[in-house]
Amino acid sequence: MFANLLCTNPDLIPGIASSLPVGMAWLDHNLILREINPSLLAMLGVSDQDVLGHHCSEVFTQQLTSTAGKHQSSLYLHCVEAIRQEEVLSFVDGFGAELAVETTIIPVNNGQCRESGVIVLMRNITEILNVGKRLKENEDKYQSVVDNIGIGVAVISPEMRILSLNRQMRQWFPLINISLKPVCYHSFNNPPRQGICSYCPTSKTLRDGLVHEAVTETPDGEVIRNYRIISSPIHGEAGEVIAAIEMVEDCTERKRNEQALTQYRNHLEEMVKERTRDLRGMNYELQTEILERQRAEDALSRSSEKIKLFAYSISHDLKSPAIAIEGLCRLLDKRYRHLLDNRGKACCEQIVRAAHQLAELTGKINDYISAGNASLLVEAVNLKSILRDLRTEFDCQLKERAISWIEPEYCPTLMADRLALLRILRNLVDNSLKYGGDRLSEISFGYNSDGDRHLLTVADNGIGLRCEDGERIFDPFHRPSGTRQTEGSGLGLAIVRELAEQHGGGVTATNLPLGGVIFQVTLSVLC
């Protein structure tokens, strides 16, 4: 169609020839040069006045070297053959000392033509051949590198032909014959494709010179394989794209795993939704149970407050009659003792002791209740002053039993509730005096601090704790084993624990290796 167009419209030849990027010449049936475009003139290094109207062999013989003479003979013979066979002929030959030219001869000869002859198209393919040569020279190095990496590598020409494959690609596509330079989209697919794949990153790279990436859907018989392809351009010396290199990863299994993972995730989401519904139901039941427990705790708290109030009321109401009974019995014993026999005197003494114990018990109950309910009055308390007051309070007992009183060298000022601290230390000293036994000869105090807590210790060298008592000694109304005859309410140490916990601390008791017991009281540092 192109030849017929030019034949029937010869006036178009100059315009078309001047716009073509390849060399073009029009030879009549005698092979006389009638038209020549600027590209071919530049290739020959002549002007149109020098060659127009001359025979092709004359033109090329005058302008070319001996190597070109061979080309001239080849060109002349191909023109004659093309006219004779009325077929388009192409061949590649040397053109001068440095050039390689691809020549296409198009015969023009049919009934519609006013003139017959040939159109000669000449394209300089020297750079393309040089690229191929350079690629061939570096093939061994390139092949050694790319054959030993774990991905597929392929080199694709601008015509989408396969120039090279590494070992991995050959394993994936063993039927491809590289020597034939097959078309990639035809050879990489089974069954073969007849056109470029719509997602092909290599065709985009060859077109715009940029890096492109895609995941393919390559037919392989009855299955589809997925390949991740990253295509990068290979540039010539002038910066043009002369090939593309594909880096290929078979991600079929990964895609399948991703699909399986998606299905599992969807299934898991359904399970989560179902479990969420179950949890909502359980949460509702739990909230209902929490509400019921809160109500029960509130009711218990109210009941506890009532019990405390009742205990406080009973102990308060019993204290006065107990004191009165003790006083009356003492008065009876004092005024009428001479009238009583021994049995009467013993009864009076028992009534006095019982009344005294009852008064003391009611006082301790009140102390225990107030220890848990009273708010702390935090102030600066001098520890040495507290210990001095306590020694004065217990001085008679200490002297009577010859018990040493040992205070620490360093007695700081603490931020605490003064009355609570006094009650803690008083009850611990009282405990040592009551339960230390006959071997008790020393009560010592200690102080330490770690910055966050105060540590107060009260130790004695008495009989110590029995194993069966343990931490139970801090329970309300608990009395150490074998001490039933010793006066006491069983609330002293319980009050100590309650007051220590109010200060953000606690209390422990440990037997000493050489006998005796040490009580350790921790109090938080209050501001």
C-alpha positions in Angstrom: 0.0 0.0 0.0 2.8 2.4 0.9 4.7 1.6 -2.4 1.4 2.0 -4.4 0.7 5.3 -2.8 4.1 6.7 -3.7 3.9 5.2 -7.2 0.5 6.8 -7.9 1.5 10.1 -6.1 5.2 10.7 -6.8 4.8 14.2 -5.6 4.6 12.8 -2.0 8.0 11.3 -2.2 10.1 14.4 -1.3 7.9 15.3 1.7 7.8 11.7 3.1 11.5 11.1 2.4 12.5 14.3 4.2 10.5 13.4 7.4 11.8 9.9 7.8 14.5 9.2 10.4 16.1 6.6 8.2 17.9 6.9 4.9 15.5 6.7 1.8 16.1 6.8 -1.9 13.9 6.4 -5.0 15.4 4.5 -8.0 13.6 4.1 -11.2 13.3 0.9 -13.2 16.9 1.6 -14.6 18.1 2.0 -11.0 18.7 5.8 -11.6 18.6 7.8 -8.4 15.5 10.1 -8.6 15.0 11.1 -5.0 17.2 11.0 -1.8 16.4 12.2 1.7 18.6 14.3 4.0 19.3 11.3 6.3 20.8 9.2 3.5 22.7 12.2 2.1 24.3 12.7 5.6 25.1 8.9 5.7 26.8 9.2 2.3 28.4 12.6 3.0 27.2 14.1 -0.3 24.7 16.7 -1.6 21.7 15.9 -3.8 23.3 17.6 -6.8 26.2 15.1 -6.6 24.0 12.0 -6.9 20.6 12.7 -8.4 20.3 11.3 -11.9 23.2 8.9 -11.4 23.0 5.1 -11.4 23.0 3.5 -8.0 26.2 1.6 -8.6 27.9 4.8 -9.8 26.7 6.8 -6.8 27.9 4.3 -4.2 31.1 3.4 -6.1 32.1 7.1 -6.1 31.4 7.7 -2.5 32.4 4.5 -0.7 35.6 2.6 0.1 36.4 -0.9 -1.1 34.2 -2.2 1.6 31.4 -0.1 0.3 32.1 -1.5 -3.2 31.0 -4.9 -1.9 27.9 -3.2 -0.5 27.3 -1.6 -3.8 27.5 -4.9 -5.6 25.2 -6.4 -3.0 22.8 -3.4 -3.2 22.7 -3.6 -7.0 22.0 -7.3 -7.0 19.3 -7.1 -4.4 17.6 -4.3 -6.3 17.6 -6.4 -9.5 16.3 -9.4 -7.5 13.5 -7.4 -5.8 12.3 -6.0 -9.2 12.4 -9.5 -10.7 10.6 -11.3 -7.9 8.4 -8.3 -7.0 9.1 -9.0 -3.3 10.4 -6.8 -0.5 14.0 -7.8 0.4 16.1 -6.9 3.5 19.7 -7.5 4.3 22.4 -6.3 6.7 25.8 -5.4 5.4 28.8 -3.3 6.1 28.6 0.4 5.1 32.0 2.0 5.1 34.7 1.2 7.5 32.6 1.7 10.7 29.0 1.5 9.9 26.5 -1.4 9.7 23.4 -0.7 7.7 20.1 -2.6 7.5 18.8 -2.1 3.9 15.2 -2.8 2.8 14.3 -2.7 -0.9 10.7 -2.3 -1.8 9.8 -2.9 -5.5 7.2 -0.7 -7.1 5.7 -2.2 -10.2 2.0 -2.7 -11.0 -0.6 -1.6 -13.5 -1.6 1.5 -11.6 2.0 3.0 -11.5 3.0 5.7 -13.9 6.6 4.8 -12.9 8.3 1.6 -11.8 11.4 1.2 -9.7 12.4 0.6 -6.1 12.3 2.4 -2.8 15.5 1.9 -0.8 15.4 2.3 3.0 18.7 2.3 4.9 18.9 2.3 8.7 22.1 2.7 10.7 22.1 -0.3 13.1 25.8 0.1 14.2 24.9 1.0 17.7 22.4 -1.9 18.1 25.0 -4.3 16.8 27.6 -2.8 19.1 25.2 -3.2 22.1 24.7 -6.8 21.1 28.5 -7.3 20.9 29.1 -5.6 24.3 26.3 -7.7 25.8 27.9 -10.8 24.3 31.3 -9.9 25.7 29.9 -9.5 29.2 27.6 -12.4 28.9 30.0 -14.8 30.8 30.3 -12.5 33.8 26.7 -11.5 33.8 25.6 -15.2 33.4 27.8 -16.3 36.3 26.3 -13.7 38.6 22.7 -14.0 37.6 22.8 -17.8 37.5 23.6 -18.0 41.1 20.9 -15.7 42.6 17.7 -17.1 43.8 15.4 -15.2 41.3 14.8 -15.3 37.6 16.6 -12.8 35.3 15.8 -12.1 31.6 17.0 -9.5 29.1 14.3 -8.3 26.7 15.0 -6.3 23.5 12.9 -3.3 22.3 11.2 -5.8 19.9 10.1 -7.8 23.0 12.5 -10.6 22.1 14.3 -12.7 24.7 18.0 -12.0 24.5 19.1 -13.9 27.7 17.8 -16.1 30.5 19.5 -17.1 33.7 19.5 -20.6 35.1 16.4 -20.0 37.2 14.4 -18.8 34.2 15.6 -21.8 32.1 14.4 -24.1 34.8 11.0 -22.4 34.8 10.8 -22.3 31.0 13.0 -25.2 29.7 11.5 -25.2 26.2 12.6 -21.7 25.2 15.5 -21.6 22.7 17.4 -18.4 23.3 19.3 -18.7 20.0 16.0 -18.1 18.1 15.4 -14.9 20.1 11.7 -15.7 20.6 9.1 -13.1 21.5 8.7 -13.1 25.2 4.9 -12.9 25.5 4.6 -15.8 23.1 7.2 -18.0 24.8 6.4 -17.3 28.5 2.8 -18.3 28.2 1.2 -21.7 27.7 -0.8 -21.5 25.5 1.2 -18.7 23.8 -0.2 -15.1 23.8 -0.5 -13.3 20.5 0.1 -9.8 21.9 1.8 -7.9 24.7 0.2 -8.6 28.1 -1.8 -5.6 29.4 0.1 -5.6 32.7 3.6 -6.1 31.1 6.0 -3.9 33.1 8.8 -4.5 30.5 6.9 -2.9 27.6 6.4 0.1 29.8 10.1 0.3 30.7 11.1 0.0 27.1 8.7 2.8 26.3 9.4 5.4 29.0 12.8 4.2 30.4 11.5 3.9 34.0 11.4 1.0 36.4 8.0 -0.8 36.5 6.7 -3.6 38.6 3.7 -6.0 38.2 2.5 -9.4 39.3 1.6 -11.6 36.3 -1.1 -14.2 35.7 0.9 -16.5 33.5 -1.0 -19.5 32.1 0.8 -22.8 32.5 -1.5 -25.4 31.1 -4.6 -25.6 33.3 -3.1 -23.6 36.1 -2.1 -20.0 36.5 1.3 -19.1 37.9 2.0 -15.7 39.4 5.4 -14.0 38.8 6.4 -10.7 40.4 8.4 -8.8 37.7 10.5 -5.7 38.3 11.7 -4.3 35.0 14.6 -1.9 34.7 16.0 -0.1 31.6 19.4 -0.7 30.0 20.6 2.5 28.4 22.9 2.9 25.4 25.8 5.4 25.2 23.4 8.1 24.0 21.1 7.5 26.9 18.4 5.7 24.8 16.8 2.5 26.1 18.3 -0.4 24.2 16.9 -3.3 26.3 15.2 -4.1 29.6 16.3 -6.5 32.4 13.5 -8.4 34.2 14.0 -9.6 37.7 11.4 -12.4 38.2 10.2 -14.0 41.4 7.7 -16.9 41.4 5.2 -15.9 44.0 2.5 -18.4 43.2 2.7 -20.2 46.5 2.8 -16.9 48.3 -0.3 -15.8 46.5 -2.0 -19.1 47.3 -1.0 -18.7 50.9 -2.3 -15.1 50.9 -5.6 -16.3 49.6 -5.7 -19.1 52.2 -4.8 -16.5 54.8 -7.5 -14.2 53.6 -10.0 -17.0 53.8 -8.8 -17.9 57.3 -8.9 -14.3 58.3 -12.5 -14.0 57.1 -13.3 -17.2 59.0 -11.5 -15.9 62.1 -13.4 -12.6 61.8 -16.6 -14.6 61.9 -15.4 -16.5 64.9 -14.4 -13.3 66.6 -17.9 -11.8 65.9 -19.5 -14.9 67.3 -17.1 -14.9 70.3 -17.8 -11.2 70.8 -21.5 -11.9 71.0 -20.8 -14.6 73.6 -18.5 -12.3 75.5 -21.2 -9.6 75.5 -23.6 -12.0 77.0 -21.0 -13.1 79.6 -20.1 -9.5 80.2 -23.7 -8.7 80.9 -23.9 -11.6 83.3 -20.7 -10.5 84.9 -21.9 -6.9 85.3 -25.1 -8.2 86.8 -23.1 -10.3 89.2 -20.7 -7.4 90.0 -23.8 -5.2 90.7 -25.3 -7.9 93.0 -21.9 -8.3 94.8 -21.6 -4.5 95.2 -25.0 -4.5 96.7 -24.1 -7.4 99.0 -20.8 -5.6 99.9 -22.7 -2.4 100.6 -25.2 -4.3 102.7 -22.2 -6.1 104.5 -20.5 -2.7 105.0 -23.7 -1.3 106.5 -24.1 -4.4 108.7 -20.4 -4.1 109.7 -21.0 -0.5 110.7 -24.0 -1.5 112.7 -22.0 -4.3 114.4 -19.2 -1.9 115.2 -21.6 0.6 116.5 -23.3 -2.2 118.6 -20.0 -3.4 119.9 -18.9 0.1 120.7 -22.2 0.7 122.5 -22.0 -2.5 124.5 -18.4 -2.0 125.4 -19.1 1.6 126.4 -22.2 0.6 128.4 -20.3 -2.3 130.1 -17.3 -0.2 131.0 -19.0 2.0 133.6 -20.7 -0.9 135.5 -17.5 -2.9 135.4 -15.6 0.0 136.9 -18.4 0.5 139.5 -18.3 -3.2 140.4 -14.5 -3.1 140.8 -14.7 0.0 143.0 -17.5 -1.4 145.2 -15.7 -4.7 145.7 -12.5 -2.9 146.6 -14.5 -0.8 149.1 -16.2 -3.9 150.5 -12.9 -5.6 150.9 -11.4 -2.6 152.6 -14.3 -1.9 155.1 -15.6 -5.4 155.9 -12.6 -7.6 155.2 -12.3 -8.4 159.0 -15.8 -9.8 158.9 -15.2 -12.1 156.0 -13.8 -15.6 156.2 -11.1 -16.8 153.8 -13.7 -17.9 151.2 -15.4 -14.5 151.3 -12.0 -12.7 150.9 -11.2 -14.9 147.9 -14.5 -14.1 146.3 -14.0 -10.4 146.7 -10.5 -10.7 145.1 -12.0 -12.7 142.2 -14.8 -10.1 141.7 -12.2 -7.3 141.6 -10.0 -9.1 139.0 -13.0 -10.0 136.8 -14.3 -6.4 136.9 -10.9 -5.1 136.1 -10.5 -7.5 133.1 -14.0 -6.5 131.9 -13.2 -2.8 132.1 -9.8 -3.4 130.3 -11.5 -5.5 127.6 -14.2 -2.9 126.9 -11.4 -0.3 126.6 -9.4 -2.5 124.1 -12.5 -3.1 122.0 -13.1 0.6 121.8 -9.4 1.1 120.9 -9.6 -1.5 118.1 -12.8 0.0 116.6 -11.4 3.5 116.7 -8.1 2.3 115.2 -9.9 1.2 112.0 -12.3 4.2 111.8 -10.3 7.2 112.9 -8.7 9.5 110.4 -5.0 10.1 110.6 -3.9 13.5 112.0 -0.5 13.7 110.3 2.0 16.0 112.0 5.8 16.2 112.8 6.5 13.6 115.5 9.8 13.4 117.4 10.5 9.7 117.8 12.8 10.4 120.8 10.0 12.2 122.6 7.6 9.2 122.0 10.2 6.8 123.4 10.8 9.0 126.5 7.0 9.2 127.2 6.8 5.4 126.9 9.7 4.8 129.3 8.1 7.0 131.9 4.9 5.1 131.5 6.5 1.6 131.9 9.3 2.8 134.3 7.9 0.9 137.4 7.7 -2.4 135.6 11.1 -2.0 134.0 12.8 -1.3 137.3 10.8 -4.0 139.2 11.9 -6.7 136.6 15.4 -5.2 135.9 14.7 -4.9 132.2 17.1 -2.8 130.1 15.6 -0.1 127.8 17.8 0.5 124.6 17.0 3.3 122.2 18.5 3.9 118.8 21.3 6.5 118.4 19.4 8.2 115.6 15.8 9.2 116.4 14.4 11.4 113.5 11.3 13.5 113.3 8.6 11.6 111.4 5.5 12.8 109.6 2.8 10.6 111.2 -0.2 10.5 113.5 1.4 11.0 116.9 -1.3 9.2 118.9 -1.3 6.2 116.5 2.6 5.9 116.7 2.4 6.1 120.5 -0.2 3.3 120.6 1.8 1.1 118.2 5.0 1.3 120.3 3.0 1.1 123.6 1.2 -2.1 122.5 4.5 -3.7 121.3 6.2 -2.9 124.6 3.2 -4.2 126.6 3.3 -7.4 124.5 6.9 -8.0 125.4 6.3 -7.4 129.1 3.3 -9.7 129.2 4.6 -12.6 127.1 8.4 -12.3 127.3 8.5 -14.6 130.3 10.9 -14.7 133.2 14.0 -14.6 130.9 13.1 -11.2 129.5 15.9 -8.7 130.4 16.0 -6.3 127.5 13.8 -4.3 125.2 15.5 -2.5 122.3 14.3 -0.1 119.6 15.6 0.5 116.1 15.0 2.8 113.2 15.9 2.8 109.5 14.6 4.2 106.2 14.9 3.5 102.5 13.5 6.8 101.3 10.0 5.6 100.7 9.3 3.9 104.1 10.2 4.2 107.7 11.2 0.9 109.5 10.7 0.8 113.3 11.7 -2.3 115.2 10.9 -3.4 118.7 12.9 -6.5 119.9 13.2 -8.4 123.2 15.1 -11.4 124.4 12.2 -13.2 126.0 10.8 -16.6 125.1 9.9 -15.7 121.5 7.0 -17.0 119.4 5.7 -20.5 119.2 5.5 -22.0 115.7 1.8 -22.7 116.0 1.1 -19.0 116.5 2.8 -17.5 113.4 0.9 -14.6 111.8 -2.2 -15.5 113.8 -0.8 -13.3 116.6 -2.1 -10.3 114.7 -5.7 -11.6 114.5 -8.2 -10.0 116.8 -8.7 -11.8 120.2 -5.9 -14.3 119.4 -3.8 -15.2 122.5 -0.5 -17.1 122.3 -0.5 -20.7 123.2 -0.1 -21.4 126.9 -0.8 -17.8 128.0 -4.4 -18.1 129.2 -3.4 -17.1 132.7 -1.8 -13.9 131.5 -3.9 -10.8 131.5 -4.8 -9.5 128.1 -7.6 -9.0 125.6 -5.9 -10.4 122.4 -6.4 -7.1 120.7 -3.1 -5.3 121.2 -1.2 -6.6 118.2 -4.4 -6.4 116.0 -4.5 -2.7 116.8 -0.8 -2.4 115.8 -1.5 -4.0 112.4 -4.6 -1.8 111.9 -2.7 1.4 112.7 0.4 0.4 110.5 -1.9 -0.3 107.6 -3.5 3.1 108.0 -0.1 4.5 107.5 0.4 2.5 104.3 2.6 -0.1 105.9 2.4 -3.3 107.9 3.9 -5.3 110.7 5.7 -8.6 111.0 7.2 -10.7 113.8 10.2 -13.0 113.6 12.0 -15.0 116.2 15.7 -14.1 116.9 18.4 -16.7 116.6 19.5 -16.3 120.2 16.0 -16.1 121.6 13.3 -13.5 121.7 11.3 -11.8 119.0 11.6 -8.8 116.8 8.6 -6.8 115.5 9.2 -4.8 112.3 6.7 -2.0 111.6 6.8 -0.2 108.2 5.2 3.2 107.7 5.0 5.0 104.4 6.7 8.4 104.2 3.9 10.9 104.5 4.0 14.5 103.3 
